[in-house]
Amino acid sequence: MGALWIAHVTVTDEESYGKYAKLAGPAIAKHGGSFLARGGRFVQLEGKERPRNVVARFPSLEVAEACYHSPEYQEALSHAKDASERELLVVEISE
């Protein structure tokens, strides 16, 4: 069963976050992830608004979680931690 990786982000340091983005895309692709939305238009209906929203599809929740914990993604994440405020979750797709 597939899964969606959903991130809500406020970037506080564009240069460092750019390093994250450059590394995160290949790490996600390596684990079979593909982007469905990356910072496009949105309407905030409830909760805290974040100006950048990203949705990626993975083959399973377990693969998405393995991607997050992978050395490649953790290297990318090291650039985002002090350059953004983020929420990230993975949810299994009901098919």
C-alpha atoms as a printed R data frame, in Angstrom:
   type eleno elety resid chain resno      x      y      z
1  ATOM     1    CA   MET     A     1  0.000  0.000  0.000
2  ATOM     2    CA   GLY     A     2  1.395  3.418 -0.945
3  ATOM     3    CA   ALA     A     3  2.109  6.293  1.397
4  ATOM     4    CA   LEU     A     4  2.292 10.070  1.241
5  ATOM     5    CA   TRP     A     5  5.134 12.074  2.793
6  ATOM     6    CA   ILE     A     6  3.681 15.476  3.666
7  ATOM     7    CA   ALA     A     7  5.851 18.390  4.767
8  ATOM     8    CA   HIS     A     8  4.780 21.877  5.844
9  ATOM     9    CA   VAL     A     9  7.730 24.273  5.889
10 ATOM    10    CA   THR     A    10  8.658 27.853  6.695
11 ATOM    11    CA   VAL     A    11 12.136 28.548  5.314
12 ATOM    12    CA   THR     A    12 14.229 30.848  7.509
13 ATOM    13    CA   ASP     A    13 17.564 30.584  5.646
14 ATOM    14    CA   GLU     A    14 17.176 30.287  1.873
15 ATOM    15    CA   GLU     A    15 20.841 29.455  1.181
16 ATOM    16    CA   SER     A    16 21.061 26.555  3.643
17 ATOM    17    CA   TYR     A    17 17.619 25.290  2.720
18 ATOM    18    CA   GLY     A    18 18.684 25.281 -0.917
19 ATOM    19    CA   LYS     A    19 21.442 22.818  0.038
20 ATOM    20    CA   TYR     A    20 18.805 20.644  1.690
21 ATOM    21    CA   ALA     A    21 16.571 20.711 -1.391
22 ATOM    22    CA   LYS     A    22 19.460 19.826 -3.699
23 ATOM    23    CA   LEU     A    23 20.249 16.691 -1.659
24 ATOM    24    CA   ALA     A    24 16.738 15.707 -0.552
25 ATOM    25    CA   GLY     A    25 15.307 15.214 -4.052
26 ATOM    26    CA   PRO     A    26 17.819 12.514 -5.050
27 ATOM    27    CA   ALA     A    27 17.496 10.801 -1.636
28 ATOM    28    CA   ILE     A    28 13.723 10.635 -2.034
29 ATOM    29    CA   ALA     A    29 13.992  9.369 -5.618
30 ATOM    30    CA   LYS     A    30 16.505  6.693 -4.554
31 ATOM    31    CA   HIS     A    31 13.822  5.286 -2.262
32 ATOM    32    CA   GLY     A    32 11.127  5.231 -4.938
33 ATOM    33    CA   GLY     A    33  9.549  8.530 -3.930
34 ATOM    34    CA   SER     A    34  8.076 10.926 -6.451
35 ATOM    35    CA   PHE     A    35  6.859 14.469 -5.874
36 ATOM    36    CA   LEU     A    36  3.172 15.250 -6.307
37 ATOM    37    CA   ALA     A    37  3.402 18.833 -5.013
38 ATOM    38    CA   ARG     A    38  6.367 21.078 -4.265
39 ATOM    39    CA   GLY     A    39  5.586 24.550 -3.034
40 ATOM    40    CA   GLY     A    40  2.590 25.149 -5.299
41 ATOM    41    CA   ARG     A    41 -0.469 27.252 -4.612
42 ATOM    42    CA   PHE     A    42 -2.512 26.263 -1.584
43 ATOM    43    CA   VAL     A    43 -5.403 27.352  0.604
44 ATOM    44    CA   GLN     A    44 -4.954 27.001  4.378
45 ATOM    45    CA   LEU     A    45 -8.291 25.950  5.848
46 ATOM    46    CA   GLU     A    46 -7.212 24.993  9.377
47 ATOM    47    CA   GLY     A    47 -4.094 24.969 11.548
48 ATOM    48    CA   LYS     A    48 -0.777 26.763 11.228
49 ATOM    49    CA   GLU     A    49 -0.026 28.095  7.770
50 ATOM    50    CA   ARG     A    50  3.381 27.307  6.289
51 ATOM    51    CA   PRO     A    51  4.311 28.934  2.966
52 ATOM    52    CA   ARG     A    52  5.909 25.776  1.503
53 ATOM    53    CA   ASN     A    53  4.067 22.467  1.293
54 ATOM    54    CA   VAL     A    54  5.499 19.297 -0.221
55 ATOM    55    CA   VAL     A    55  3.820 15.974 -0.953
56 ATOM    56    CA   ALA     A    56  5.727 12.925 -2.188
57 ATOM    57    CA   ARG     A    57  4.366  9.458 -2.902
58 ATOM    58    CA   PHE     A    58  6.263  6.339 -1.786
59 ATOM    59    CA   PRO     A    59  5.612  2.640 -2.421
60 ATOM    60    CA   SER     A    60  4.827  2.097  1.288
61 ATOM    61    CA   LEU     A    61  4.912  3.738  4.688
62 ATOM    62    CA   GLU     A    62  7.924  1.604  5.585
63 ATOM    63    CA   VAL     A    63  9.883  2.737  2.519
64 ATOM    64    CA   ALA     A    64  9.095  6.391  3.264
65 ATOM    65    CA   GLU     A    65 10.251  5.960  6.849
66 ATOM    66    CA   ALA     A    66 13.417  4.178  5.685
67 ATOM    67    CA   CYS     A    67 14.091  7.098  3.334
68 ATOM    68    CA   TYR     A    68 13.807  9.550  6.228
69 ATOM    69    CA   HIS     A    69 16.316  7.579  8.302
70 ATOM    70    CA   SER     A    70 18.704  6.929  5.380
71 ATOM    71    CA   PRO     A    71 22.199  8.457  5.445
72 ATOM    72    CA   GLU     A    72 21.419 10.384  2.232
73 ATOM    73    CA   TYR     A    73 18.316 12.040  3.609
74 ATOM    74    CA   GLN     A    74 19.865 12.684  7.021
75 ATOM    75    CA   GLU     A    75 22.722 14.497  5.269
76 ATOM    76    CA   ALA     A    76 20.177 16.655  3.447
77 ATOM    77    CA   LEU     A    77 18.216 17.217  6.662
78 ATOM    78    CA   SER     A    78 21.307 18.536  8.418
79 ATOM    79    CA   HIS     A    79 21.039 21.623  6.170
80 ATOM    80    CA   ALA     A    80 17.318 22.128  6.861
81 ATOM    81    CA   LYS     A    81 17.261 21.831 10.648
82 ATOM    82    CA   ASP     A    82 18.568 25.348 11.366
83 ATOM    83    CA   ALA     A    83 17.211 26.793  8.130
84 ATOM    84    CA   SER     A    84 13.508 26.057  8.546
85 ATOM    85    CA   GLU     A    85 10.564 25.341 10.784
86 ATOM    86    CA   ARG     A    86  8.919 22.110  9.640
87 ATOM    87    CA   GLU     A    87  6.309 19.508 10.257
88 ATOM    88    CA   LEU     A    88  6.662 16.195  8.440
89 ATOM    89    CA   LEU     A    89  4.417 13.166  8.479
90 ATOM    90    CA   VAL     A    90  3.897 10.025  6.473
91 ATOM    91    CA   VAL     A    91  0.389  8.661  6.000
92 ATOM    92    CA   GLU     A    92 -0.616  5.390  4.394
93 ATOM    93    CA   ILE     A    93 -2.889  5.728  1.380
94 ATOM    94    CA   SER     A    94 -6.276  4.029  1.707
95 ATOM    95    CA   GLU     A    95 -6.815  2.320 -1.596
